[in-house]
Amino acid sequence: MADPSPTSPDSLFYWLALERIPRVGPLTIARLYGAFGGPQAAMQAGAKEIRRRTGLSEKLAEIIAGFTPLEDEIKRDMEILNRLGVRVITRWDADYPPNLKEIYDPPALLFVRGKLIPEDNRAVAVVGTRNPTRYGQEMTELITRGLVRAGATLVSGLARGIDTACHAAALLEGGRTIGVLGCGIDVPYPKENKGLVEDMVNSGAVISEFRPGIAPLATNFYRRNRIVSGLTRAVVVVQATRNSGSLITANHALDQNRDVFAVPGNALNGRSWGPHHLIKQGAGLVESADDIVEAVFGQEGERIQPNLFGESDSPREDLSEDSQRVLDSLDPDPVSIDSLCETLRIEAGKLAGILLELELNGLVRQHPGKMFARVQR
């Protein structure tokens, strides 16, 4: 007979204990669950019984049977989970993400802040460098907004750079986004994303397979990356150097039979090496979200028609005639304010005020050197 749901305090205690046993990972936990129906029965069995039912090695069976959990540590973790409102979902629960369940080694436990919903099955990951150029940032925002409009949930790893840009753009567009941590669910990493995490909890979810208190060690991010790709139908790489973890995520995606896409960039910039390498290997070249939606979702939902240059079919009613004229004169390539003055024959002081208004409305972005460009929508 299977143990009760992990939401039961007694069952949660044993799940957290089982996860602590040395050399016991997702695949071993799955074998134990299949043999005993739950963690408590598995941990209370003797080594011979464990070996007979599971076929595990004698040494590992002895480790499992001889393991004594530290009650104070586990109860502390349970208090943290309760305080943060974290739900623990096992691989055998009905609301475990279906995409993730398909991979070779799905996490036995997911610690979830926020809410996972069936619509998250239409998910796309956007990943990339921690140090993007402005072009990388803008392409991430453009693609993310288009995917949100197509009804996709955006997934990324909550790292600095492209990951953060993806999560923030999804929230700004009113969409759902899921962040996957490479540390305990209670560990603020990176610290500057603490506010972003709270917003995501209210409009999506933040998840981890690591119990509370686990530090963001380098080895954890390899495991984190397989979840980022595993949750999704496709992975998009925006700027990545030769040794970028984003390429590991792309490799996981290929192993998991997910689609892989890449955004081309400046061939002279080292951050373009990763996407260009993937494109040479057969990844889909992405210029807009439409490339992804058409290939991955087909006729599943409403087709989007992204407008790469952000030009609306009709003038915006909330803009003055002069503001609309300035906006119509801009495109994604930055232009100097002096050039705009000459082209539009508008006095410099007045033009500066109009550009500030457009920037505050999110329609224009200022670049270094008093250069201005239209924001791609």
VEXDREN-2710 file (C-alpha; in Angstrom, 1 decimal):
% VEXDREN-2710
k/r/px/py/pz
1/MET/0.0/0.0/0.0
2/ALA/1.4/3.4/-0.9
3/ASP/2.3/6.0/1.7
4/PRO/-0.1/9.0/2.1
5/SER/0.4/12.2/0.1
6/PRO/3.5/14.2/0.9
7/THR/1.3/16.9/2.2
8/SER/0.8/14.7/5.2
9/PRO/3.5/15.7/7.8
10/ASP/4.4/12.1/8.5
11/SER/4.8/11.2/4.8
12/LEU/6.7/14.5/4.1
13/PHE/9.2/13.6/6.9
14/TYR/10.1/10.3/5.3
15/TRP/10.3/11.9/1.8
16/LEU/12.8/14.4/3.1
17/ALA/14.7/11.7/4.9
18/LEU/14.8/9.4/1.8
19/GLU/16.2/12.3/-0.2
20/ARG/19.1/12.7/2.2
21/ILE/20.5/9.2/1.9
22/PRO/23.9/9.2/0.3
23/ARG/24.0/7.8/-3.3
24/VAL/20.2/7.8/-3.5
25/GLY/19.0/9.9/-6.4
26/PRO/15.8/10.1/-8.5
27/LEU/16.3/6.8/-10.3
28/THR/17.0/4.9/-7.0
29/ILE/14.0/6.6/-5.3
30/ALA/11.8/5.5/-8.3
31/ARG/12.9/1.8/-7.8
32/LEU/12.2/2.0/-4.1
33/TYR/8.8/3.6/-4.7
34/GLY/7.9/0.9/-7.2
35/ALA/8.9/-1.8/-4.8
36/PHE/7.5/-0.4/-1.5
37/GLY/4.9/2.1/-2.5
38/GLY/6.4/4.9/-0.5
39/PRO/9.5/6.2/1.4
40/GLN/8.5/5.1/4.9
41/ALA/8.1/1.4/4.0
42/ALA/11.3/1.5/2.0
43/MET/13.3/3.0/4.9
44/GLN/11.9/0.6/7.4
45/ALA/12.8/-2.5/5.4
46/GLY/16.0/-4.5/5.9
47/ALA/18.9/-4.6/3.5
48/LYS/18.1/-8.1/2.3
49/GLU/14.4/-7.1/1.6
50/ILE/15.5/-4.0/-0.2
51/ARG/17.9/-5.9/-2.4
52/ARG/15.4/-8.7/-3.1
53/ARG/12.6/-6.3/-4.1
54/THR/14.6/-3.7/-6.0
55/GLY/17.7/-5.5/-7.4
56/LEU/19.9/-2.7/-5.9
57/SER/23.5/-3.6/-5.0
58/GLU/24.2/-5.1/-1.6
59/LYS/26.2/-2.0/-0.6
60/LEU/23.5/0.5/-1.5
61/ALA/20.8/-1.6/0.2
62/GLU/22.9/-1.6/3.4
63/ILE/23.3/2.2/3.1
64/ILE/19.5/2.7/2.8
65/ALA/18.6/0.2/5.6
66/GLY/21.3/1.6/7.9
67/PHE/20.5/5.3/7.4
68/THR/19.3/7.2/10.4
69/PRO/17.7/10.6/9.6
70/LEU/18.4/13.6/11.8
71/GLU/15.0/14.5/13.1
72/ASP/15.9/18.1/14.1
73/GLU/17.2/18.9/10.6
74/ILE/14.2/17.5/8.8
75/LYS/11.8/19.3/11.1
76/ARG/13.6/22.5/10.5
77/ASP/13.2/22.0/6.8
78/MET/9.5/21.3/7.3
79/GLU/9.1/24.5/9.2
80/ILE/10.8/26.5/6.4
81/LEU/8.6/24.9/3.8
82/ASN/5.5/25.7/5.8
83/ARG/6.6/29.3/6.4
84/LEU/7.3/29.9/2.7
85/GLY/4.1/28.2/1.6
86/VAL/6.1/25.6/-0.4
87/ARG/4.2/22.6/-1.7
88/VAL/6.1/19.4/-2.2
89/ILE/5.0/17.4/-5.3
90/THR/6.3/13.9/-5.9
91/ARG/6.8/12.3/-9.3
92/TRP/3.8/10.1/-8.6
93/ASP/1.3/12.9/-7.9
94/ALA/-1.3/13.7/-10.5
95/ASP/-0.2/17.4/-10.8
96/TYR/3.4/16.6/-11.4
97/PRO/4.4/18.4/-14.7
98/PRO/3.6/16.0/-17.6
99/ASN/6.5/17.3/-19.7
100/LEU/9.0/16.7/-16.9
101/LYS/7.7/13.2/-16.2
102/GLU/8.8/12.2/-19.7
103/ILE/12.6/12.7/-19.2
104/TYR/15.0/10.0/-18.2
105/ASP/15.5/11.0/-14.6
106/PRO/12.7/13.3/-13.4
107/PRO/13.1/14.6/-9.9
108/ALA/11.4/12.5/-7.3
109/LEU/10.5/15.6/-5.4
110/LEU/9.7/19.1/-6.5
111/PHE/9.6/22.0/-4.0
112/VAL/7.1/24.5/-5.5
113/ARG/6.4/28.1/-4.5
114/GLY/3.4/29.4/-6.5
115/LYS/1.2/27.2/-8.6
116/LEU/1.7/24.8/-11.5
117/ILE/-1.3/24.5/-13.8
118/PRO/-2.1/22.3/-16.8
119/GLU/-1.6/25.1/-19.3
120/ASP/2.1/25.1/-18.3
121/ASN/2.4/22.1/-20.6
122/ARG/2.7/24.7/-23.4
123/ALA/6.1/25.9/-22.1
124/VAL/9.2/27.3/-23.8
125/ALA/12.5/27.9/-22.1
126/VAL/14.6/31.0/-23.0
127/VAL/18.1/30.8/-21.7
128/GLY/21.5/32.5/-22.4
129/THR/24.5/34.4/-21.0
130/ARG/24.6/36.1/-17.7
131/ASN/26.2/39.1/-19.5
132/PRO/24.1/39.9/-22.5
133/THR/24.6/42.8/-24.9
134/ARG/21.7/45.2/-25.3
135/TYR/20.8/43.3/-28.5
136/GLY/20.6/40.1/-26.5
137/GLN/18.4/41.7/-23.9
138/GLU/16.1/43.2/-26.5
139/MET/15.7/40.0/-28.5
140/THR/14.9/38.1/-25.3
141/GLU/12.2/40.6/-24.5
142/LEU/10.8/40.6/-28.0
143/ILE/10.7/36.7/-28.2
144/THR/9.3/36.4/-24.6
145/ARG/6.5/38.9/-25.3
146/GLY/5.5/37.1/-28.5
147/LEU/5.4/33.7/-26.7
148/VAL/3.3/35.1/-23.9
149/ARG/0.8/36.4/-26.5
150/ALA/0.7/32.9/-28.0
151/GLY/-0.3/31.4/-24.7
152/ALA/3.1/29.9/-23.8
153/THR/4.5/29.7/-20.3
154/LEU/8.1/30.9/-20.1
155/VAL/10.7/28.9/-18.3
156/SER/14.2/29.9/-17.3
157/GLY/16.8/29.4/-14.6
158/LEU/16.5/32.7/-12.6
159/ALA/20.2/33.5/-13.3
160/ARG/21.4/37.0/-14.1
161/GLY/21.2/38.3/-17.7
162/ILE/19.1/36.5/-20.2
163/ASP/17.2/34.4/-17.6
164/THR/16.2/37.4/-15.6
165/ALA/15.2/39.3/-18.8
166/CYS/13.0/36.4/-19.8
167/HIS/11.2/36.2/-16.5
168/ALA/10.7/40.0/-16.1
169/ALA/9.4/40.4/-19.7
170/ALA/6.9/37.6/-19.2
171/LEU/5.6/39.2/-16.1
172/LEU/5.4/42.6/-17.7
173/GLU/3.4/41.2/-20.6
174/GLY/1.0/39.6/-18.1
175/GLY/2.1/36.0/-18.7
176/ARG/3.1/33.0/-16.7
177/THR/6.7/32.2/-16.0
178/ILE/8.5/29.4/-14.0
179/GLY/11.9/29.8/-12.6
180/VAL/14.1/26.7/-11.7
181/LEU/16.6/27.2/-9.0
182/GLY/20.0/25.4/-8.6
183/CYS/19.8/25.7/-4.9
184/GLY/17.3/25.3/-2.0
185/ILE/13.9/26.9/-2.5
186/ASP/14.6/29.2/0.5
187/VAL/18.0/30.4/-0.8
188/PRO/18.0/33.9/-2.4
189/TYR/20.2/33.5/-5.5
190/PRO/21.0/35.8/-7.0
191/LYS/20.2/38.1/-4.2
192/GLU/19.1/40.9/-6.5
193/ASN/16.3/38.7/-7.9
194/LYS/14.5/38.5/-4.5
195/GLY/11.7/40.9/-5.6
196/LEU/11.4/39.1/-9.0
197/VAL/11.0/35.8/-7.3
198/GLU/8.1/37.1/-5.2
199/ASP/6.4/38.5/-8.3
200/MET/6.8/35.1/-10.0
201/VAL/5.3/33.3/-7.1
202/ASN/2.1/35.3/-7.7
203/SER/2.1/34.8/-11.5
204/GLY/3.6/31.4/-12.0
205/ALA/6.0/29.4/-9.9
206/VAL/9.5/29.1/-8.6
207/ILE/10.7/25.5/-8.2
208/SER/13.7/23.4/-7.1
209/GLU/14.5/19.7/-6.6
210/PHE/16.9/20.7/-3.8
211/ARG/15.7/20.7/-0.2
212/PRO/15.9/24.0/1.9
213/GLY/19.4/25.3/2.7
214/ILE/21.2/23.7/-0.2
215/ALA/23.8/26.3/-1.5
216/PRO/24.0/27.2/-5.3
217/LEU/27.0/24.9/-6.0
218/ALA/28.2/24.6/-9.6
219/THR/27.3/20.9/-9.8
220/ASN/23.7/21.7/-8.9
221/PHE/23.2/23.8/-12.1
222/TYR/23.8/20.9/-14.4
223/ARG/20.9/19.1/-12.6
224/ARG/18.9/22.3/-12.7
225/ASN/19.4/22.6/-16.5
226/ARG/17.8/19.3/-17.2
227/ILE/14.6/20.5/-15.4
228/VAL/14.6/23.8/-17.3
229/SER/14.5/21.9/-20.6
230/GLY/12.4/19.0/-19.3
231/LEU/9.5/21.3/-18.3
232/THR/9.2/22.6/-21.9
233/ARG/8.4/21.8/-25.5
234/ALA/11.3/23.8/-26.8
235/VAL/14.5/25.6/-25.7
236/VAL/15.7/29.0/-27.2
237/VAL/19.3/30.1/-26.7
238/VAL/20.0/33.8/-26.8
239/GLN/23.7/34.6/-26.7
240/ALA/26.0/32.0/-25.1
241/THR/29.8/31.7/-25.0
242/ARG/31.6/28.5/-25.9
243/ASN/31.5/27.3/-22.2
244/SER/28.0/28.5/-21.4
245/GLY/25.7/26.5/-19.3
246/SER/23.0/27.3/-21.8
247/LEU/24.6/24.9/-24.2
248/ILE/24.3/22.2/-21.5
249/THR/20.5/23.0/-21.4
250/ALA/20.4/22.7/-25.1
251/ASN/22.1/19.3/-25.0
252/HIS/19.6/18.2/-22.3
253/ALA/16.8/19.4/-24.6
254/LEU/18.1/17.3/-27.5
255/ASP/18.4/14.2/-25.3
256/GLN/14.8/14.8/-24.1
257/ASN/13.6/15.1/-27.7
258/ARG/12.8/18.8/-27.4
259/ASP/13.1/21.4/-30.1
260/VAL/16.1/23.6/-29.9
261/PHE/16.2/27.2/-31.4
262/ALA/18.9/29.8/-31.4
263/VAL/19.1/33.6/-32.0
264/PRO/21.8/34.6/-34.4
265/GLY/24.1/37.5/-33.5
266/ASN/27.2/39.4/-34.4
267/ALA/29.8/36.9/-35.6
268/LEU/32.6/39.1/-34.0
269/ASN/31.0/38.8/-30.6
270/GLY/32.0/35.8/-28.5
271/ARG/28.5/35.6/-27.1
272/SER/27.2/34.6/-30.6
273/TRP/29.4/31.4/-30.6
274/GLY/26.8/29.3/-28.8
275/PRO/23.8/30.1/-30.9
276/HIS/25.8/30.0/-34.2
277/HIS/27.2/26.6/-33.2
278/LEU/23.7/25.3/-32.5
279/ILE/22.4/26.6/-35.8
280/LYS/25.2/24.8/-37.6
281/GLN/24.1/21.6/-35.8
282/GLY/20.5/22.0/-37.0
283/ALA/18.9/24.3/-34.4
284/GLY/16.0/26.5/-35.7
285/LEU/17.1/30.0/-36.4
286/VAL/14.9/32.5/-34.5
287/GLU/14.1/36.1/-35.6
288/SER/10.8/36.4/-33.7
289/ALA/8.5/34.3/-31.5
290/ASP/6.5/33.4/-34.6
291/ASP/9.3/31.1/-35.7
292/ILE/8.9/29.1/-32.5
293/VAL/5.1/29.1/-32.3
294/GLU/4.7/27.8/-35.8
295/ALA/7.3/25.0/-35.4
296/VAL/6.3/23.9/-31.9
297/PHE/2.6/24.6/-31.4
298/GLY/1.3/24.5/-35.0
299/GLN/-2.4/24.9/-34.9
300/GLU/-2.8/24.3/-31.2
301/GLY/-3.6/27.8/-30.4
302/GLU/-4.1/31.3/-31.8
303/ARG/-1.5/32.2/-34.3
304/ILE/0.5/35.3/-33.5
305/GLN/1.7/37.8/-36.1
306/PRO/4.5/39.6/-34.3
307/ASN/5.5/43.0/-35.8
308/LEU/9.2/43.1/-35.7
309/PHE/9.5/46.8/-35.9
310/GLY/6.7/47.6/-33.5
311/GLU/4.7/49.6/-36.0
312/SER/1.0/49.7/-35.2
313/ASP/-1.6/49.5/-37.9
314/SER/-3.1/52.8/-36.7
315/PRO/-1.8/55.8/-34.7
316/ARG/-1.9/55.4/-30.9
317/GLU/-4.8/57.5/-29.5
318/ASP/-2.9/58.3/-26.3
319/LEU/-0.1/60.1/-28.1
320/SER/0.0/63.7/-29.4
321/GLU/0.5/64.3/-33.1
322/ASP/4.2/65.4/-32.5
323/SER/4.8/62.3/-30.3
324/GLN/3.4/60.0/-32.9
325/ARG/5.5/61.7/-35.6
326/VAL/8.7/61.1/-33.5
327/LEU/7.7/57.5/-32.8
328/ASP/7.1/56.8/-36.5
329/SER/10.5/58.2/-37.4
330/LEU/12.3/55.6/-35.2
331/ASP/13.2/52.0/-35.8
332/PRO/15.2/49.4/-33.8
333/ASP/18.5/50.9/-34.9
334/PRO/19.6/53.7/-32.6
335/VAL/19.7/57.3/-34.0
336/SER/21.2/60.4/-32.5
337/ILE/19.0/63.2/-31.1
338/ASP/20.8/65.6/-33.4
339/SER/19.9/63.6/-36.4
340/LEU/16.2/63.5/-35.3
341/CYS/16.2/67.2/-34.8
342/GLU/17.5/67.7/-38.4
343/THR/15.1/65.2/-39.9
344/LEU/12.0/66.2/-38.0
345/ARG/12.8/69.9/-37.7
346/ILE/11.7/70.0/-34.1
347/GLU/13.5/72.2/-31.5
348/ALA/16.0/70.2/-29.4
349/GLY/14.4/71.0/-26.0
350/LYS/10.9/70.0/-27.2
351/LEU/12.2/66.8/-28.9
352/ALA/14.0/65.8/-25.6
353/GLY/10.7/66.1/-23.8
354/ILE/8.9/64.0/-26.3
355/LEU/11.6/61.3/-26.3
356/LEU/11.4/61.2/-22.4
357/GLU/7.6/60.8/-22.6
358/LEU/8.0/58.0/-25.1
359/GLU/10.7/56.3/-23.0
360/LEU/8.5/56.5/-19.9
361/ASN/5.7/54.8/-21.9
362/GLY/8.0/52.0/-22.8
363/LEU/7.9/52.9/-26.5
364/VAL/11.5/54.2/-26.9
365/ARG/14.8/53.1/-25.3
366/GLN/17.8/55.5/-24.9
367/HIS/21.2/54.1/-25.7
368/PRO/24.6/55.5/-24.8
369/GLY/25.6/58.8/-26.5
370/LYS/22.0/60.2/-26.6
371/MET/21.0/57.7/-29.2
372/PHE/17.4/56.5/-29.3
373/ALA/15.6/53.5/-30.8
374/ARG/12.1/52.3/-31.0
375/VAL/11.3/49.4/-28.6
376/GLN/10.3/46.2/-30.6
377/ARG/6.8/45.0/-29.5
END
